[in-house]
Amino acid sequence: SFFEESKNEKILDLYKVKTGKINGEYLTIFPQLDLEFNLRTLKKMKYNSQTGKRSKNFFQWYNPKKSNLKQCFFGSHLLNHLEFKKSKIIIVESEKTALLGMLYFENKYLFLATGGLMNLTKDKLKPLENREIILMPDLSPTDFKNSAFDYWKTKSEKFSNELNCSISISNLLEENATIKQKDLQFDLGDFIIEELSKKSI
């Protein structure tokens, strides 16, 4: 609702996001397409149409090959897209946040999503060699011993040495978040929505 419908449709088409239905309820379908546009898997999720928050009581994977599931980043098929061949890449956790990032920054960067904290792996990063990558994980509560930021920071240092790409981690959220925002585990998408909500008042 914060963006023009035509822009929303363009981004949804770019990432090949679809809508489905189960038991009369709508769900969002995020495909993982690799560089050759092969479908690795589909991630099906439900969202609250009022709050935009995902429903935690529904989550479903669809693996077209039924076995040998080899995931890639959400948005990987765009790495060789003419518009993004030289773009800086920002990797976030949530697919929804990747879409919001593309809309808010108007394609200034290419956003990819891991689909979860633990899904940042060397295999998934290999197609990104020779690219500049910025990691932006979700915030962690202040009492967490091992924060998402620390976990991805360790990974970034390790993978930077092993792969031919520039990997850095953004501390933008860490430095600007309130304790409440950390405890709520805000991500970039939450900050974007919060900022746009203020402007629309």
Residue, then its C-alpha position, 0 to 999 in steps of 0.5 A: s500500500f506504500f508503493e504504486e501498484s505498477k511498481n509492486e507488480k513489476i517487482l513481484d513479476l521480476y522475482k516471479v512471486k505468485t499467489g495461491k490458495i489453501n483451504g480458502e486462504y491466500l498464501t504467497i509463493f516464493p520461488q527459488l530460481d537459479l542462474e539458469f532459471n531452474l526451479r530449485t524449490l517453492k516456499k509457501m507462506k501466509y501473511n496477515s493482510q492487515t499487519g503484513k506479518r507472516s503467519k507462524n502456523f503455516f509454512q510449506w516447501y515444495n520440491p519439484k524433484k522430490s529429492n536432492l533438494k539444493q537451495c539457492f538464494f531467493g532472487s538468484h535468477l536476477l544475477n545476470h539480469l542486464e539491469f543488475k549485472k554490476s549492482k551491489i548485492i544486499i543479502v537479507e534473511s526474509e524474502k518479503t524484506a528483499l522485495l521491500g528493499m527493491l521497492y524502497f531503494e528503487n532497484k539501486y541494489l539487487f536484493l537476495a534473501t537466504g530464507g533464514l539465518m542458517n541459510l547463508t552458505k558457501d555453496k549459495l554464495k559461489p554464483l556471486e563471485n566477483r561481486e560486491i556483497i553486503l550482508m544485513p541480517d535481522l536484529s537479535p534481542t539484547d540478551f542473545k549471546n550469539s546474535a545474528f549479526d555476530y553469526w553472519k560476521t563470522k561467516s562473512e570473514k570466512f567466506s571472504n577468504e575462500l571466495n573471490c568476492s567482496i563480502s561485508i556486513s552492515n551495522l546500520l540496523e545494529e547502531n540505529a535500533t532501539i532496545k525494543q526494536k532489537d527485542l522484536q527482532f526487526d529487520l530492514g523491511d520493518f524499518i522501511i515500513e516504519e519509515l513509510s508509515k511516519k510519512s503517510i501520517 
